[in-house]
């Protein structure tokens, strides 16, 4: 659902701003990631498996941030290529 909404927002942004599609998609995807990653505080706070062995807090985990950054980069590249 989030990806579909993001794709619709991207489509509208692409129509309004004359930028290269891949650059726009990547900048939007990474911007969304950096802007919304701090909300993982609430995931850490209210997740039912919080405190379970093997599940570290997301907000304090640089590996989780790096993994999410790569995922958003790939999503932006694929979206820019397909659009």
Phi and psi restraints in degrees (range 20) as a CNS / XPLOR table:
assign (resid 1 and name C) (resid 2 and name N)
       (resid 2 and name CA) (resid 2 and name C) 1.0 -62.0 20.0 2
assign (resid 2 and name N) (resid 2 and name CA)
       (resid 2 and name C) (resid 3 and name N) 1.0 -41.6 20.0 2
assign (resid 2 and name C) (resid 3 and name N)
       (resid 3 and name CA) (resid 3 and name C) 1.0 -63.8 20.0 2
assign (resid 3 and name N) (resid 3 and name CA)
       (resid 3 and name C) (resid 4 and name N) 1.0 -38.1 20.0 2
assign (resid 3 and name C) (resid 4 and name N)
       (resid 4 and name CA) (resid 4 and name C) 1.0 -66.8 20.0 2
assign (resid 4 and name N) (resid 4 and name CA)
       (resid 4 and name C) (resid 5 and name N) 1.0 -43.6 20.0 2
assign (resid 4 and name C) (resid 5 and name N)
       (resid 5 and name CA) (resid 5 and name C) 1.0 -64.5 20.0 2
assign (resid 5 and name N) (resid 5 and name CA)
       (resid 5 and name C) (resid 6 and name N) 1.0 -41.9 20.0 2
assign (resid 5 and name C) (resid 6 and name N)
       (resid 6 and name CA) (resid 6 and name C) 1.0 -61.2 20.0 2
assign (resid 6 and name N) (resid 6 and name CA)
       (resid 6 and name C) (resid 7 and name N) 1.0 -41.1 20.0 2
assign (resid 6 and name C) (resid 7 and name N)
       (resid 7 and name CA) (resid 7 and name C) 1.0 -61.9 20.0 2
assign (resid 7 and name N) (resid 7 and name CA)
       (resid 7 and name C) (resid 8 and name N) 1.0 -39.0 20.0 2
assign (resid 7 and name C) (resid 8 and name N)
       (resid 8 and name CA) (resid 8 and name C) 1.0 -66.6 20.0 2
assign (resid 8 and name N) (resid 8 and name CA)
       (resid 8 and name C) (resid 9 and name N) 1.0 -41.3 20.0 2
assign (resid 8 and name C) (resid 9 and name N)
       (resid 9 and name CA) (resid 9 and name C) 1.0 -64.7 20.0 2
assign (resid 9 and name N) (resid 9 and name CA)
       (resid 9 and name C) (resid 10 and name N) 1.0 -40.8 20.0 2
assign (resid 9 and name C) (resid 10 and name N)
       (resid 10 and name CA) (resid 10 and name C) 1.0 -61.9 20.0 2
assign (resid 10 and name N) (resid 10 and name CA)
       (resid 10 and name C) (resid 11 and name N) 1.0 -43.9 20.0 2
assign (resid 10 and name C) (resid 11 and name N)
       (resid 11 and name CA) (resid 11 and name C) 1.0 -59.2 20.0 2
assign (resid 11 and name N) (resid 11 and name CA)
       (resid 11 and name C) (resid 12 and name N) 1.0 -43.7 20.0 2
assign (resid 11 and name C) (resid 12 and name N)
       (resid 12 and name CA) (resid 12 and name C) 1.0 -67.2 20.0 2
assign (resid 12 and name N) (resid 12 and name CA)
       (resid 12 and name C) (resid 13 and name N) 1.0 -41.3 20.0 2
assign (resid 12 and name C) (resid 13 and name N)
       (resid 13 and name CA) (resid 13 and name C) 1.0 -65.2 20.0 2
assign (resid 13 and name N) (resid 13 and name CA)
       (resid 13 and name C) (resid 14 and name N) 1.0 -38.3 20.0 2
assign (resid 13 and name C) (resid 14 and name N)
       (resid 14 and name CA) (resid 14 and name C) 1.0 -65.4 20.0 2
assign (resid 14 and name N) (resid 14 and name CA)
       (resid 14 and name C) (resid 15 and name N) 1.0 -35.1 20.0 2
assign (resid 14 and name C) (resid 15 and name N)
       (resid 15 and name CA) (resid 15 and name C) 1.0 -68.3 20.0 2
assign (resid 15 and name N) (resid 15 and name CA)
       (resid 15 and name C) (resid 16 and name N) 1.0 -33.9 20.0 2
assign (resid 15 and name C) (resid 16 and name N)
       (resid 16 and name CA) (resid 16 and name C) 1.0 -88.8 20.0 2
assign (resid 16 and name N) (resid 16 and name CA)
       (resid 16 and name C) (resid 17 and name N) 1.0 -31.8 20.0 2
assign (resid 16 and name C) (resid 17 and name N)
       (resid 17 and name CA) (resid 17 and name C) 1.0 -114.1 20.0 2
assign (resid 17 and name N) (resid 17 and name CA)
       (resid 17 and name C) (resid 18 and name N) 1.0 123.6 20.0 2
assign (resid 17 and name C) (resid 18 and name N)
       (resid 18 and name CA) (resid 18 and name C) 1.0 -81.0 20.0 2
assign (resid 18 and name N) (resid 18 and name CA)
       (resid 18 and name C) (resid 19 and name N) 1.0 78.8 20.0 2
assign (resid 18 and name C) (resid 19 and name N)
       (resid 19 and name CA) (resid 19 and name C) 1.0 -121.2 20.0 2
assign (resid 19 and name N) (resid 19 and name CA)
       (resid 19 and name C) (resid 20 and name N) 1.0 162.8 20.0 2
assign (resid 19 and name C) (resid 20 and name N)
       (resid 20 and name CA) (resid 20 and name C) 1.0 -64.8 20.0 2
assign (resid 20 and name N) (resid 20 and name CA)
       (resid 20 and name C) (resid 21 and name N) 1.0 138.2 20.0 2
assign (resid 20 and name C) (resid 21 and name N)
       (resid 21 and name CA) (resid 21 and name C) 1.0 -57.8 20.0 2
assign (resid 21 and name N) (resid 21 and name CA)
       (resid 21 and name C) (resid 22 and name N) 1.0 -43.4 20.0 2
assign (resid 21 and name C) (resid 22 and name N)
       (resid 22 and name CA) (resid 22 and name C) 1.0 -67.7 20.0 2
assign (resid 22 and name N) (resid 22 and name CA)
       (resid 22 and name C) (resid 23 and name N) 1.0 -41.1 20.0 2
assign (resid 22 and name C) (resid 23 and name N)
       (resid 23 and name CA) (resid 23 and name C) 1.0 -64.3 20.0 2
assign (resid 23 and name N) (resid 23 and name CA)
       (resid 23 and name C) (resid 24 and name N) 1.0 -42.9 20.0 2
assign (resid 23 and name C) (resid 24 and name N)
       (resid 24 and name CA) (resid 24 and name C) 1.0 -63.6 20.0 2
assign (resid 24 and name N) (resid 24 and name CA)
       (resid 24 and name C) (resid 25 and name N) 1.0 -46.4 20.0 2
assign (resid 24 and name C) (resid 25 and name N)
       (resid 25 and name CA) (resid 25 and name C) 1.0 -62.9 20.0 2
assign (resid 25 and name N) (resid 25 and name CA)
       (resid 25 and name C) (resid 26 and name N) 1.0 -43.9 20.0 2
assign (resid 25 and name C) (resid 26 and name N)
       (resid 26 and name CA) (resid 26 and name C) 1.0 -66.6 20.0 2
assign (resid 26 and name N) (resid 26 and name CA)
       (resid 26 and name C) (resid 27 and name N) 1.0 -43.4 20.0 2
assign (resid 26 and name C) (resid 27 and name N)
       (resid 27 and name CA) (resid 27 and name C) 1.0 -66.3 20.0 2
assign (resid 27 and name N) (resid 27 and name CA)
       (resid 27 and name C) (resid 28 and name N) 1.0 -36.9 20.0 2
assign (resid 27 and name C) (resid 28 and name N)
       (resid 28 and name CA) (resid 28 and name C) 1.0 -68.0 20.0 2
assign (resid 28 and name N) (resid 28 and name CA)
       (resid 28 and name C) (resid 29 and name N) 1.0 -42.9 20.0 2
assign (resid 28 and name C) (resid 29 and name N)
       (resid 29 and name CA) (resid 29 and name C) 1.0 -65.4 20.0 2
assign (resid 29 and name N) (resid 29 and name CA)
       (resid 29 and name C) (resid 30 and name N) 1.0 -45.0 20.0 2
assign (resid 29 and name C) (resid 30 and name N)
       (resid 30 and name CA) (resid 30 and name C) 1.0 -71.6 20.0 2
assign (resid 30 and name N) (resid 30 and name CA)
       (resid 30 and name C) (resid 31 and name N) 1.0 -34.5 20.0 2
assign (resid 30 and name C) (resid 31 and name N)
       (resid 31 and name CA) (resid 31 and name C) 1.0 -63.8 20.0 2
assign (resid 31 and name N) (resid 31 and name CA)
       (resid 31 and name C) (resid 32 and name N) 1.0 -41.6 20.0 2
assign (resid 31 and name C) (resid 32 and name N)
       (resid 32 and name CA) (resid 32 and name C) 1.0 -63.5 20.0 2
assign (resid 32 and name N) (resid 32 and name CA)
       (resid 32 and name C) (resid 33 and name N) 1.0 -41.0 20.0 2
assign (resid 32 and name C) (resid 33 and name N)
       (resid 33 and name CA) (resid 33 and name C) 1.0 -62.3 20.0 2
assign (resid 33 and name N) (resid 33 and name CA)
       (resid 33 and name C) (resid 34 and name N) 1.0 -50.1 20.0 2
assign (resid 33 and name C) (resid 34 and name N)
       (resid 34 and name CA) (resid 34 and name C) 1.0 -67.0 20.0 2
assign (resid 34 and name N) (resid 34 and name CA)
       (resid 34 and name C) (resid 35 and name N) 1.0 -36.6 20.0 2
assign (resid 34 and name C) (resid 35 and name N)
       (resid 35 and name CA) (resid 35 and name C) 1.0 -71.7 20.0 2
assign (resid 35 and name N) (resid 35 and name CA)
       (resid 35 and name C) (resid 36 and name N) 1.0 -37.5 20.0 2
assign (resid 35 and name C) (resid 36 and name N)
       (resid 36 and name CA) (resid 36 and name C) 1.0 -98.9 20.0 2
assign (resid 36 and name N) (resid 36 and name CA)
       (resid 36 and name C) (resid 37 and name N) 1.0 -9.4 20.0 2
assign (resid 36 and name C) (resid 37 and name N)
       (resid 37 and name CA) (resid 37 and name C) 1.0 -59.4 20.0 2
assign (resid 37 and name N) (resid 37 and name CA)
       (resid 37 and name C) (resid 38 and name N) 1.0 -36.6 20.0 2
assign (resid 37 and name C) (resid 38 and name N)
       (resid 38 and name CA) (resid 38 and name C) 1.0 -59.9 20.0 2
assign (resid 38 and name N) (resid 38 and name CA)
       (resid 38 and name C) (resid 39 and name N) 1.0 -18.6 20.0 2
assign (resid 38 and name C) (resid 39 and name N)
       (resid 39 and name CA) (resid 39 and name C) 1.0 -69.3 20.0 2
assign (resid 39 and name N) (resid 39 and name CA)
       (resid 39 and name C) (resid 40 and name N) 1.0 -10.0 20.0 2
assign (resid 39 and name C) (resid 40 and name N)
       (resid 40 and name CA) (resid 40 and name C) 1.0 -65.4 20.0 2
assign (resid 40 and name N) (resid 40 and name CA)
       (resid 40 and name C) (resid 41 and name N) 1.0 -13.4 20.0 2
assign (resid 40 and name C) (resid 41 and name N)
       (resid 41 and name CA) (resid 41 and name C) 1.0 -56.4 20.0 2
assign (resid 41 and name N) (resid 41 and name CA)
       (resid 41 and name C) (resid 42 and name N) 1.0 -41.7 20.0 2
assign (resid 41 and name C) (resid 42 and name N)
       (resid 42 and name CA) (resid 42 and name C) 1.0 -73.5 20.0 2
assign (resid 42 and name N) (resid 42 and name CA)
       (resid 42 and name C) (resid 43 and name N) 1.0 -32.7 20.0 2
assign (resid 42 and name C) (resid 43 and name N)
       (resid 43 and name CA) (resid 43 and name C) 1.0 -63.5 20.0 2
assign (resid 43 and name N) (resid 43 and name CA)
       (resid 43 and name C) (resid 44 and name N) 1.0 -45.6 20.0 2
assign (resid 43 and name C) (resid 44 and name N)
       (resid 44 and name CA) (resid 44 and name C) 1.0 -62.0 20.0 2
assign (resid 44 and name N) (resid 44 and name CA)
       (resid 44 and name C) (resid 45 and name N) 1.0 -37.1 20.0 2
assign (resid 44 and name C) (resid 45 and name N)
       (resid 45 and name CA) (resid 45 and name C) 1.0 -75.3 20.0 2
assign (resid 45 and name N) (resid 45 and name CA)
       (resid 45 and name C) (resid 46 and name N) 1.0 -38.6 20.0 2
assign (resid 45 and name C) (resid 46 and name N)
       (resid 46 and name CA) (resid 46 and name C) 1.0 -110.6 20.0 2
assign (resid 46 and name N) (resid 46 and name CA)
       (resid 46 and name C) (resid 47 and name N) 1.0 -0.5 20.0 2
assign (resid 46 and name C) (resid 47 and name N)
       (resid 47 and name CA) (resid 47 and name C) 1.0 -65.8 20.0 2
assign (resid 47 and name N) (resid 47 and name CA)
       (resid 47 and name C) (resid 48 and name N) 1.0 135.7 20.0 2
assign (resid 47 and name C) (resid 48 and name N)
       (resid 48 and name CA) (resid 48 and name C) 1.0 -63.2 20.0 2
assign (resid 48 and name N) (resid 48 and name CA)
       (resid 48 and name C) (resid 49 and name N) 1.0 -24.8 20.0 2
assign (resid 48 and name C) (resid 49 and name N)
       (resid 49 and name CA) (resid 49 and name C) 1.0 -99.4 20.0 2
assign (resid 49 and name N) (resid 49 and name CA)
       (resid 49 and name C) (resid 50 and name N) 1.0 16.1 20.0 2
assign (resid 49 and name C) (resid 50 and name N)
       (resid 50 and name CA) (resid 50 and name C) 1.0 -58.5 20.0 2
assign (resid 50 and name N) (resid 50 and name CA)
       (resid 50 and name C) (resid 51 and name N) 1.0 134.9 20.0 2
assign (resid 50 and name C) (resid 51 and name N)
       (resid 51 and name CA) (resid 51 and name C) 1.0 87.8 20.0 2
assign (resid 51 and name N) (resid 51 and name CA)
       (resid 51 and name C) (resid 52 and name N) 1.0 -6.9 20.0 2
assign (resid 51 and name C) (resid 52 and name N)
       (resid 52 and name CA) (resid 52 and name C) 1.0 -70.3 20.0 2
assign (resid 52 and name N) (resid 52 and name CA)
       (resid 52 and name C) (resid 53 and name N) 1.0 143.7 20.0 2
assign (resid 52 and name C) (resid 53 and name N)
       (resid 53 and name CA) (resid 53 and name C) 1.0 -58.3 20.0 2
assign (resid 53 and name N) (resid 53 and name CA)
       (resid 53 and name C) (resid 54 and name N) 1.0 132.5 20.0 2
assign (resid 53 and name C) (resid 54 and name N)
       (resid 54 and name CA) (resid 54 and name C) 1.0 91.0 20.0 2
assign (resid 54 and name N) (resid 54 and name CA)
       (resid 54 and name C) (resid 55 and name N) 1.0 -2.6 20.0 2
assign (resid 54 and name C) (resid 55 and name N)
       (resid 55 and name CA) (resid 55 and name C) 1.0 -118.1 20.0 2
assign (resid 55 and name N) (resid 55 and name CA)
       (resid 55 and name C) (resid 56 and name N) 1.0 93.4 20.0 2
assign (resid 55 and name C) (resid 56 and name N)
       (resid 56 and name CA) (resid 56 and name C) 1.0 -78.2 20.0 2
assign (resid 56 and name N) (resid 56 and name CA)
       (resid 56 and name C) (resid 57 and name N) 1.0 158.7 20.0 2
assign (resid 56 and name C) (resid 57 and name N)
       (resid 57 and name CA) (resid 57 and name C) 1.0 -61.7 20.0 2
assign (resid 57 and name N) (resid 57 and name CA)
       (resid 57 and name C) (resid 58 and name N) 1.0 133.9 20.0 2
assign (resid 57 and name C) (resid 58 and name N)
       (resid 58 and name CA) (resid 58 and name C) 1.0 -67.6 20.0 2
assign (resid 58 and name N) (resid 58 and name CA)
       (resid 58 and name C) (resid 59 and name N) 1.0 -43.5 20.0 2
assign (resid 58 and name C) (resid 59 and name N)
       (resid 59 and name CA) (resid 59 and name C) 1.0 -63.8 20.0 2
assign (resid 59 and name N) (resid 59 and name CA)
       (resid 59 and name C) (resid 60 and name N) 1.0 -29.3 20.0 2
assign (resid 59 and name C) (resid 60 and name N)
       (resid 60 and name CA) (resid 60 and name C) 1.0 -99.3 20.0 2
assign (resid 60 and name N) (resid 60 and name CA)
       (resid 60 and name C) (resid 61 and name N) 1.0 9.9 20.0 2
assign (resid 60 and name C) (resid 61 and name N)
       (resid 61 and name CA) (resid 61 and name C) 1.0 -109.9 20.0 2
assign (resid 61 and name N) (resid 61 and name CA)
       (resid 61 and name C) (resid 62 and name N) 1.0 106.1 20.0 2
assign (resid 61 and name C) (resid 62 and name N)
       (resid 62 and name CA) (resid 62 and name C) 1.0 -65.8 20.0 2
assign (resid 62 and name N) (resid 62 and name CA)
       (resid 62 and name C) (resid 63 and name N) 1.0 -27.7 20.0 2
assign (resid 62 and name C) (resid 63 and name N)
       (resid 63 and name CA) (resid 63 and name C) 1.0 -67.6 20.0 2
assign (resid 63 and name N) (resid 63 and name CA)
       (resid 63 and name C) (resid 64 and name N) 1.0 -38.6 20.0 2
assign (resid 63 and name C) (resid 64 and name N)
       (resid 64 and name CA) (resid 64 and name C) 1.0 -65.8 20.0 2
assign (resid 64 and name N) (resid 64 and name CA)
       (resid 64 and name C) (resid 65 and name N) 1.0 -40.0 20.0 2
assign (resid 64 and name C) (resid 65 and name N)
       (resid 65 and name CA) (resid 65 and name C) 1.0 -64.2 20.0 2
assign (resid 65 and name N) (resid 65 and name CA)
       (resid 65 and name C) (resid 66 and name N) 1.0 -43.4 20.0 2
assign (resid 65 and name C) (resid 66 and name N)
       (resid 66 and name CA) (resid 66 and name C) 1.0 -64.3 20.0 2
assign (resid 66 and name N) (resid 66 and name CA)
       (resid 66 and name C) (resid 67 and name N) 1.0 -41.0 20.0 2
assign (resid 66 and name C) (resid 67 and name N)
       (resid 67 and name CA) (resid 67 and name C) 1.0 -64.4 20.0 2
assign (resid 67 and name N) (resid 67 and name CA)
       (resid 67 and name C) (resid 68 and name N) 1.0 -42.6 20.0 2
assign (resid 67 and name C) (resid 68 and name N)
       (resid 68 and name CA) (resid 68 and name C) 1.0 -67.0 20.0 2
assign (resid 68 and name N) (resid 68 and name CA)
       (resid 68 and name C) (resid 69 and name N) 1.0 -33.1 20.0 2
assign (resid 68 and name C) (resid 69 and name N)
       (resid 69 and name CA) (resid 69 and name C) 1.0 -64.4 20.0 2
assign (resid 69 and name N) (resid 69 and name CA)
       (resid 69 and name C) (resid 70 and name N) 1.0 -45.1 20.0 2
assign (resid 69 and name C) (resid 70 and name N)
       (resid 70 and name CA) (resid 70 and name C) 1.0 -62.1 20.0 2
assign (resid 70 and name N) (resid 70 and name CA)
       (resid 70 and name C) (resid 71 and name N) 1.0 -41.5 20.0 2
assign (resid 70 and name C) (resid 71 and name N)
       (resid 71 and name CA) (resid 71 and name C) 1.0 -63.1 20.0 2
assign (resid 71 and name N) (resid 71 and name CA)
       (resid 71 and name C) (resid 72 and name N) 1.0 -41.1 20.0 2
assign (resid 71 and name C) (resid 72 and name N)
       (resid 72 and name CA) (resid 72 and name C) 1.0 -69.4 20.0 2
assign (resid 72 and name N) (resid 72 and name CA)
       (resid 72 and name C) (resid 73 and name N) 1.0 -34.5 20.0 2
assign (resid 72 and name C) (resid 73 and name N)
       (resid 73 and name CA) (resid 73 and name C) 1.0 -63.5 20.0 2
assign (resid 73 and name N) (resid 73 and name CA)
       (resid 73 and name C) (resid 74 and name N) 1.0 -47.2 20.0 2
assign (resid 73 and name C) (resid 74 and name N)
       (resid 74 and name CA) (resid 74 and name C) 1.0 -63.6 20.0 2
assign (resid 74 and name N) (resid 74 and name CA)
       (resid 74 and name C) (resid 75 and name N) 1.0 -42.6 20.0 2
assign (resid 74 and name C) (resid 75 and name N)
       (resid 75 and name CA) (resid 75 and name C) 1.0 -58.6 20.0 2
assign (resid 75 and name N) (resid 75 and name CA)
       (resid 75 and name C) (resid 76 and name N) 1.0 -44.3 20.0 2
assign (resid 75 and name C) (resid 76 and name N)
       (resid 76 and name CA) (resid 76 and name C) 1.0 -63.6 20.0 2
assign (resid 76 and name N) (resid 76 and name CA)
       (resid 76 and name C) (resid 77 and name N) 1.0 -42.1 20.0 2
assign (resid 76 and name C) (resid 77 and name N)
       (resid 77 and name CA) (resid 77 and name C) 1.0 -63.6 20.0 2
assign (resid 77 and name N) (resid 77 and name CA)
       (resid 77 and name C) (resid 78 and name N) 1.0 -44.9 20.0 2
assign (resid 77 and name C) (resid 78 and name N)
       (resid 78 and name CA) (resid 78 and name C) 1.0 -66.0 20.0 2
assign (resid 78 and name N) (resid 78 and name CA)
       (resid 78 and name C) (resid 79 and name N) 1.0 -44.0 20.0 2
assign (resid 78 and name C) (resid 79 and name N)
       (resid 79 and name CA) (resid 79 and name C) 1.0 -62.8 20.0 2
assign (resid 79 and name N) (resid 79 and name CA)
       (resid 79 and name C) (resid 80 and name N) 1.0 -44.5 20.0 2
assign (resid 79 and name C) (resid 80 and name N)
       (resid 80 and name CA) (resid 80 and name C) 1.0 -63.6 20.0 2
assign (resid 80 and name N) (resid 80 and name CA)
       (resid 80 and name C) (resid 81 and name N) 1.0 -35.4 20.0 2
assign (resid 80 and name C) (resid 81 and name N)
       (resid 81 and name CA) (resid 81 and name C) 1.0 -72.3 20.0 2
assign (resid 81 and name N) (resid 81 and name CA)
       (resid 81 and name C) (resid 82 and name N) 1.0 -42.9 20.0 2
assign (resid 81 and name C) (resid 82 and name N)
       (resid 82 and name CA) (resid 82 and name C) 1.0 -74.1 20.0 2
assign (resid 82 and name N) (resid 82 and name CA)
       (resid 82 and name C) (resid 83 and name N) 1.0 -29.7 20.0 2
